[in-house]
Amino acid sequence: GPASAGRKAEMNFREMNKELRSQLAEGKQRLRDLKEKLHIPESIAYSLANQLQKYSKFYRFTTLKGMNNCMSSL
């Protein structure tokens, strides 16, 4: 029923959120590595990290909004 679908959607959201956090952490580490290898100035590295974080927040918001839309249609 709707309750089990809600629990399943919540678990899926948690799994996706965990995966996104992991990807963000990996991205930040790659950025640090790249900065060291290429000697990227701090300001450019900061700008790239900021873009990565904005994208991550947007993706999480979009995913959450989609999950909410699915839940409200049940």
Summary of the structure (lengths in Angstrom):
residues: 74
radius of gyration: 16.9
end to end distance: 9.0
largest distance: 55.7
contacts: 169
relative contact order: 0.14
helix: 92%
strand: 0%
